[in-house]
Amino acid sequence: MNDIGAIILAAGMSKRMGQPKQFLNLHGKPLFRHAVETAVHSGLQPVVVVGGEQTELLKEHIRDLPAIVVHNPNFAEGLSSSLKAGVKAIQDKVSATFIFLADQPFIPVTVVKRLRESYDVAKSKNIKIIRPRYASVPGHPVLFDAEIFPELLCIEGDRGAQQVIQQHLAELKYVDFDNPLWGVDIDTLEEWQRYR
């Protein structure tokens, strides 16, 4: 099995924003759709979007794309619960998966392709996690080999996969990119207004 999939975490409660930020219009489309399109156009398969309260609305906005939307009934428990829902939906179908955040709309296909190429070369050297750095700042999407999935299914709280990454520093490879814009996430209305 050589397929590499994508999990897009779009179930966040947007506490800092005060409204569901996934649907804010950015350059003519909902914020979360940018990540879905990047995953699809990068040839990742399957593409799984994890939703929470707004799962049906997520489906409406990507009906035309080859992506699966799964509902995370435990979304209020934080990012980890959505990550686990995504891994459960994809684990039997792929040899590795990318984890995207729905509020990072500027990641181009180029980044995914370079990370994938790096993984293809590095996996024979026991590298299990590939992560981009934008102007030296670690970012997303992060690629996880399927061997890491059982650990991703055990995480708790709102830290996402960070705790798993910390336990596998010897099996982690960074790929550097110069453009800091690619790593930007939209967390506040001010940031949205700046970039829209």
Phi and psi restraints in degrees (value plus and minus 20) as a CYANA .aco file:
   2 ASN   PHI    -131.7   -91.7
   2 ASN   PSI     -18.9    21.1
   3 ASP   PHI     -86.5   -46.5
   3 ASP   PSI     118.8   158.8
   4 ILE   PHI    -135.1   -95.1
   4 ILE   PSI     106.2   146.2
   5 GLY   PHI    -124.5   -84.5
   5 GLY   PSI    -191.8  -151.8
   6 ALA   PHI    -161.2  -121.2
   6 ALA   PSI     118.7   158.7
   7 ILE   PHI    -137.7   -97.7
   7 ILE   PSI     103.6   143.6
   8 ILE   PHI    -131.3   -91.3
   8 ILE   PSI      97.6   137.6
   9 LEU   PHI    -106.7   -66.7
   9 LEU   PSI      84.5   124.5
  10 ALA   PHI    -146.2  -106.2
  10 ALA   PSI       5.0    45.0
  11 ALA   PHI    -120.7   -80.7
  11 ALA   PSI     -15.5    24.5
  12 GLY   PHI     -77.6   -37.6
  12 GLY   PSI     132.9   172.9
  13 MET   PHI    -111.0   -71.0
  13 MET   PSI     -23.5    16.5
  14 SER   PHI      33.2    73.2
  14 SER   PSI      28.6    68.6
  15 LYS   PHI     -80.6   -40.6
  15 LYS   PSI     -60.1   -20.1
  16 ARG   PHI     -92.2   -52.2
  16 ARG   PSI     -47.1    -7.1
  17 MET   PHI    -106.6   -66.6
  17 MET   PSI     -52.2   -12.2
  18 GLY   PHI      64.7   104.7
  18 GLY   PSI     -20.9    19.1
  19 GLN   PHI    -175.8  -135.8
  19 GLN   PSI     143.6   183.6
  20 PRO   PHI     -87.0   -47.0
  20 PRO   PSI      83.3   123.3
  21 LYS   PHI     -90.7   -50.7
  21 LYS   PSI     -39.5     0.5
  22 GLN   PHI     -74.9   -34.9
  22 GLN   PSI     -47.5    -7.5
  23 PHE   PHI    -122.6   -82.6
  23 PHE   PSI     -16.5    23.5
  24 LEU   PHI     -80.3   -40.3
  24 LEU   PSI     117.5   157.5
  25 ASN   PHI     -96.9   -56.9
  25 ASN   PSI     100.9   140.9
  26 LEU   PHI    -148.9  -108.9
  26 LEU   PSI      93.3   133.3
  27 HIS   PHI      35.2    75.2
  27 HIS   PSI      22.4    62.4
  28 GLY   PHI      67.0   107.0
  28 GLY   PSI     -15.0    25.0
  29 LYS   PHI    -167.9  -127.9
  29 LYS   PSI     140.4   180.4
  30 PRO   PHI     -81.2   -41.2
  30 PRO   PSI     124.3   164.3
  31 LEU   PHI     -69.0   -29.0
  31 LEU   PSI     -68.3   -28.3
  32 PHE   PHI     -86.5   -46.5
  32 PHE   PSI     -46.2    -6.2
  33 ARG   PHI     -84.6   -44.6
  33 ARG   PSI     -48.0    -8.0
  34 HIS   PHI     -78.1   -38.1
  34 HIS   PSI     -65.8   -25.8
  35 ALA   PHI     -85.7   -45.7
  35 ALA   PSI     -60.0   -20.0
  36 VAL   PHI     -82.6   -42.6
  36 VAL   PSI     -65.5   -25.5
  37 GLU   PHI     -82.8   -42.8
  37 GLU   PSI     -60.7   -20.7
  38 THR   PHI     -80.2   -40.2
  38 THR   PSI     -65.0   -25.0
  39 ALA   PHI     -82.5   -42.5
  39 ALA   PSI     -66.1   -26.1
  40 VAL   PHI     -84.2   -44.2
  40 VAL   PSI     -68.0   -28.0
  41 HIS   PHI     -89.9   -49.9
  41 HIS   PSI     -35.0     5.0
  42 SER   PHI    -106.3   -66.3
  42 SER   PSI     -22.4    17.6
  43 GLY   PHI      60.6   100.6
  43 GLY   PSI      -3.6    36.4
  44 LEU   PHI     -96.3   -56.3
  44 LEU   PSI     124.1   164.1
  45 GLN   PHI    -178.5  -138.5
  45 GLN   PSI     110.2   150.2
  46 PRO   PHI     -96.7   -56.7
  46 PRO   PSI     143.3   183.3
  47 VAL   PHI    -127.2   -87.2
  47 VAL   PSI      97.4   137.4
  48 VAL   PHI    -133.0   -93.0
  48 VAL   PSI     103.0   143.0
  49 VAL   PHI    -124.2   -84.2
  49 VAL   PSI     104.7   144.7
  50 VAL   PHI    -119.3   -79.3
  50 VAL   PSI      99.7   139.7
  51 GLY   PHI    -131.5   -91.5
  51 GLY   PSI     145.3   185.3
  52 GLY   PHI    -140.3  -100.3
  52 GLY   PSI    -133.7   -93.7
  53 GLU   PHI     -79.4   -39.4
  53 GLU   PSI     -52.1   -12.1
  54 GLN   PHI    -125.0   -85.0
  54 GLN   PSI       9.6    49.6
  55 THR   PHI     -76.6   -36.6
  55 THR   PSI     -65.0   -25.0
  56 GLU   PHI     -83.9   -43.9
  56 GLU   PSI     -57.9   -17.9
  57 LEU   PHI     -87.8   -47.8
  57 LEU   PSI     -56.9   -16.9
  58 LEU   PHI     -78.4   -38.4
  58 LEU   PSI     -66.2   -26.2
  59 LYS   PHI     -77.4   -37.4
  59 LYS   PSI     -64.5   -24.5
  60 GLU   PHI     -76.4   -36.4
  60 GLU   PSI     -61.1   -21.1
  61 HIS   PHI     -98.9   -58.9
  61 HIS   PSI     -32.3     7.7
  62 ILE   PHI    -148.8  -108.8
  62 ILE   PSI       3.5    43.5
  63 ARG   PHI     -73.1   -33.1
  63 ARG   PSI     -52.3   -12.3
  64 ASP   PHI    -105.3   -65.3
  64 ASP   PSI     -20.7    19.3
  65 LEU   PHI    -129.4   -89.4
  65 LEU   PSI     128.8   168.8
  66 PRO   PHI     -98.8   -58.8
  66 PRO   PSI      51.7    91.7
  67 ALA   PHI    -153.6  -113.6
  67 ALA   PSI     131.7   171.7
  68 ILE   PHI    -127.2   -87.2
  68 ILE   PSI     113.0   153.0
  69 VAL   PHI    -126.4   -86.4
  69 VAL   PSI     104.9   144.9
  70 VAL   PHI    -134.8   -94.8
  70 VAL   PSI     126.1   166.1
  71 HIS   PHI    -113.4   -73.4
  71 HIS   PSI     111.7   151.7
  72 ASN   PHI    -124.8   -84.8
  72 ASN   PSI      80.9   120.9
  73 PRO   PHI     -86.6   -46.6
  73 PRO   PSI     -36.2     3.8
  74 ASN   PHI    -121.5   -81.5
  74 ASN   PSI       4.1    44.1
  75 PHE   PHI     -76.5   -36.5
  75 PHE   PSI     -48.7    -8.7
  76 ALA   PHI     -87.7   -47.7
  76 ALA   PSI     -35.2     4.8
  77 GLU   PHI     -98.9   -58.9
  77 GLU   PSI     -27.0    13.0
  78 GLY   PHI      92.4   132.4
  78 GLY   PSI    -199.9  -159.9
  79 LEU   PHI     -75.6   -35.6
  79 LEU   PSI     -59.1   -19.1
  80 SER   PHI     -80.0   -40.0
  80 SER   PSI     -58.2   -18.2
  81 SER   PHI     -85.4   -45.4
  81 SER   PSI     -55.9   -15.9
  82 SER   PHI     -91.2   -51.2
  82 SER   PSI     -59.1   -19.1
  83 LEU   PHI     -80.8   -40.8
  83 LEU   PSI     -63.7   -23.7
  84 LYS   PHI     -84.1   -44.1
  84 LYS   PSI     -61.0   -21.0
  85 ALA   PHI     -81.4   -41.4
  85 ALA   PSI     -60.3   -20.3
  86 GLY   PHI     -86.3   -46.3
  86 GLY   PSI     -64.4   -24.4
  87 VAL   PHI     -83.2   -43.2
  87 VAL   PSI     -62.0   -22.0
  88 LYS   PHI     -80.0   -40.0
  88 LYS   PSI     -58.1   -18.1
  89 ALA   PHI     -92.3   -52.3
  89 ALA   PSI     -42.1    -2.1
  90 ILE   PHI    -135.7   -95.7
  90 ILE   PSI     -37.2     2.8
  91 GLN   PHI     -78.5   -38.5
  91 GLN   PSI     -52.7   -12.7
  92 ASP   PHI    -108.0   -68.0
  92 ASP   PSI     -19.9    20.1
  93 LYS   PHI    -130.7   -90.7
  93 LYS   PSI     -31.3     8.7
  94 VAL   PHI    -157.2  -117.2
  94 VAL   PSI     140.6   180.6
  95 SER   PHI    -115.5   -75.5
  95 SER   PSI     -32.8     7.2
  96 ALA   PHI    -185.1  -145.1
  96 ALA   PSI     142.0   182.0
  97 THR   PHI    -164.7  -124.7
  97 THR   PSI     129.7   169.7
  98 PHE   PHI    -110.6   -70.6
  98 PHE   PSI     123.3   163.3
  99 ILE   PHI    -129.6   -89.6
  99 ILE   PSI      96.9   136.9
 100 PHE   PHI    -126.1   -86.1
 100 PHE   PSI     130.2   170.2
 101 LEU   PHI    -122.0   -82.0
 101 LEU   PSI     116.0   156.0
 102 ALA   PHI     -88.3   -48.3
 102 ALA   PSI     -34.8     5.2
 103 ASP   PHI    -120.8   -80.8
 103 ASP   PSI      -0.9    39.1
 104 GLN   PHI    -138.0   -98.0
 104 GLN   PSI      67.8   107.8
 105 PRO   PHI    -107.2   -67.2
 105 PRO   PSI     -25.5    14.5
 106 PHE   PHI    -123.2   -83.2
 106 PHE   PSI     -11.6    28.4
 107 ILE   PHI     -95.1   -55.1
 107 ILE   PSI     100.2   140.2
 108 PRO   PHI    -106.9   -66.9
 108 PRO   PSI     143.8   183.8
 109 VAL   PHI     -75.3   -35.3
 109 VAL   PSI     -54.5   -14.5
 110 THR   PHI     -72.7   -32.7
 110 THR   PSI     -61.9   -21.9
 111 VAL   PHI     -83.3   -43.3
 111 VAL   PSI     -68.1   -28.1
 112 VAL   PHI     -80.9   -40.9
 112 VAL   PSI     -63.6   -23.6
 113 LYS   PHI     -83.1   -43.1
 113 LYS   PSI     -62.2   -22.2
 114 ARG   PHI     -87.2   -47.2
 114 ARG   PSI     -58.5   -18.5
 115 LEU   PHI     -84.5   -44.5
 115 LEU   PSI     -61.0   -21.0
 116 ARG   PHI     -85.3   -45.3
 116 ARG   PSI     -64.0   -24.0
 117 GLU   PHI     -81.3   -41.3
 117 GLU   PSI     -61.2   -21.2
 118 SER   PHI     -83.6   -43.6
 118 SER   PSI     -60.2   -20.2
 119 TYR   PHI     -84.0   -44.0
 119 TYR   PSI     -64.2   -24.2
 120 ASP   PHI     -77.1   -37.1
 120 ASP   PSI     -57.7   -17.7
 121 VAL   PHI     -99.2   -59.2
 121 VAL   PSI     -61.9   -21.9
 122 ALA   PHI    -103.1   -63.1
 122 ALA   PSI     -40.5    -0.5
 123 LYS   PHI     -84.0   -44.0
 123 LYS   PSI     -47.6    -7.6
 124 SER   PHI     -90.9   -50.9
 124 SER   PSI     -34.3     5.7
 125 LYS   PHI    -121.7   -81.7
 125 LYS   PSI       2.7    42.7
 126 ASN   PHI      47.8    87.8
 126 ASN   PSI       6.9    46.9
 127 ILE   PHI    -106.3   -66.3
 127 ILE   PSI     107.5   147.5
 128 LYS   PHI    -133.9   -93.9
 128 LYS   PSI     -34.7     5.3
 129 ILE   PHI    -154.9  -114.9
 129 ILE   PSI     109.9   149.9
 130 ILE   PHI    -138.8   -98.8
 130 ILE   PSI     107.4   147.4
 131 ARG   PHI    -152.6  -112.6
 131 ARG   PSI     116.7   156.7
 132 PRO   PHI     -99.7   -59.7
 132 PRO   PSI     133.7   173.7
 133 ARG   PHI    -144.9  -104.9
 133 ARG   PSI     109.1   149.1
 134 TYR   PHI    -127.1   -87.1
 134 TYR   PSI      93.6   133.6
 135 ALA   PHI      29.5    69.5
 135 ALA   PSI      27.5    67.5
 136 SER   PHI      55.1    95.1
 136 SER   PSI     -17.7    22.3
 137 VAL   PHI    -122.3   -82.3
 137 VAL   PSI     101.1   141.1
 138 PRO   PHI     -79.3   -39.3
 138 PRO   PSI     121.4   161.4
 139 GLY   PHI    -165.8  -125.8
 139 GLY   PSI    -175.3  -135.3
 140 HIS   PHI    -145.2  -105.2
 140 HIS   PSI     143.7   183.7
 141 PRO   PHI     -98.6   -58.6
 141 PRO   PSI     128.9   168.9
 142 VAL   PHI    -124.0   -84.0
 142 VAL   PSI     113.5   153.5
 143 LEU   PHI    -117.6   -77.6
 143 LEU   PSI     108.4   148.4
 144 PHE   PHI    -137.9   -97.9
 144 PHE   PSI     109.0   149.0
 145 ASP   PHI     -87.1   -47.1
 145 ASP   PSI     130.2   170.2
 146 ALA   PHI     -78.9   -38.9
 146 ALA   PSI     -43.5    -3.5
 147 GLU   PHI     -83.1   -43.1
 147 GLU   PSI     -40.9    -0.9
 148 ILE   PHI    -108.0   -68.0
 148 ILE   PSI     -35.1     4.9
 149 PHE   PHI     -73.2   -33.2
 149 PHE   PSI     -63.8   -23.8
 150 PRO   PHI     -77.6   -37.6
 150 PRO   PSI     -54.5   -14.5
 151 GLU   PHI     -92.7   -52.7
 151 GLU   PSI     -56.6   -16.6
 152 LEU   PHI     -83.0   -43.0
 152 LEU   PSI     -50.8   -10.8
 153 LEU   PHI     -95.6   -55.6
 153 LEU   PSI     -26.5    13.5
 154 CYS   PHI    -126.3   -86.3
 154 CYS   PSI     -22.1    17.9
 155 ILE   PHI     -94.6   -54.6
 155 ILE   PSI     138.1   178.1
 156 GLU   PHI    -154.3  -114.3
 156 GLU   PSI     138.3   178.3
 157 GLY   PHI      63.4   103.4
 157 GLY   PSI    -175.0  -135.0
 158 ASP   PHI    -132.5   -92.5
 158 ASP   PSI      -2.9    37.1
 159 ARG   PHI    -111.5   -71.5
 159 ARG   PSI     -24.3    15.7
 160 GLY   PHI      43.7    83.7
 160 GLY   PSI    -161.4  -121.4
 161 ALA   PHI    -107.2   -67.2
 161 ALA   PSI     -16.8    23.2
 162 GLN   PHI     -75.6   -35.6
 162 GLN   PSI     -60.4   -20.4
 163 GLN   PHI     -84.5   -44.5
 163 GLN   PSI     -56.0   -16.0
 164 VAL   PHI     -90.1   -50.1
 164 VAL   PSI     -62.3   -22.3
 165 ILE   PHI     -78.1   -38.1
 165 ILE   PSI     -63.7   -23.7
 166 GLN   PHI     -81.6   -41.6
 166 GLN   PSI     -49.5    -9.5
 167 GLN   PHI    -101.9   -61.9
 167 GLN   PSI     -28.2    11.8
 168 HIS   PHI    -146.4  -106.4
 168 HIS   PSI      15.1    55.1
 169 LEU   PHI     -80.3   -40.3
 169 LEU   PSI     -50.1   -10.1
 170 ALA   PHI     -93.2   -53.2
 170 ALA   PSI     -37.7     2.3
 171 GLU   PHI    -131.2   -91.2
 171 GLU   PSI      -2.0    38.0
 172 LEU   PHI    -126.8   -86.8
 172 LEU   PSI     114.7   154.7
 173 LYS   PHI    -144.5  -104.5
 173 LYS   PSI     111.7   151.7
 174 TYR   PHI    -115.4   -75.4
 174 TYR   PSI     124.8   164.8
 175 VAL   PHI    -140.3  -100.3
 175 VAL   PSI     104.8   144.8
 176 ASP   PHI    -114.8   -74.8
 176 ASP   PSI     119.5   159.5
 177 PHE   PHI    -150.2  -110.2
 177 PHE   PSI     125.9   165.9
 178 ASP   PHI    -103.8   -63.8
 178 ASP   PSI     -41.9    -1.9
 179 ASN   PHI    -105.7   -65.7
 179 ASN   PSI      87.5   127.5
 180 PRO   PHI     -87.0   -47.0
 180 PRO   PSI     -44.1    -4.1
 181 LEU   PHI     -78.7   -38.7
 181 LEU   PSI     -56.0   -16.0
 182 TRP   PHI     -81.3   -41.3
 182 TRP   PSI     -45.6    -5.6
 183 GLY   PHI    -114.5   -74.5
 183 GLY   PSI     -17.4    22.6
 184 VAL   PHI     -90.2   -50.2
 184 VAL   PSI     114.7   154.7
 185 ASP   PHI    -135.1   -95.1
 185 ASP   PSI     128.6   168.6
 186 ILE   PHI    -117.1   -77.1
 186 ILE   PSI      81.1   121.1
 187 ASP   PHI    -127.4   -87.4
 187 ASP   PSI     -40.5    -0.5
 188 THR   PHI    -152.4  -112.4
 188 THR   PSI     142.4   182.4
 189 LEU   PHI     -82.8   -42.8
 189 LEU   PSI     -52.7   -12.7
 190 GLU   PHI     -83.4   -43.4
 190 GLU   PSI     -62.8   -22.8
 191 GLU   PHI     -85.0   -45.0
 191 GLU   PSI     -62.0   -22.0
 192 TRP   PHI     -80.1   -40.1
 192 TRP   PSI     -64.8   -24.8
 193 GLN   PHI     -84.6   -44.6
 193 GLN   PSI     -54.2   -14.2
 194 ARG   PHI     -85.7   -45.7
 194 ARG   PSI     -57.6   -17.6
 195 TYR   PHI    -121.0   -81.0
 195 TYR   PSI     -30.8     9.2
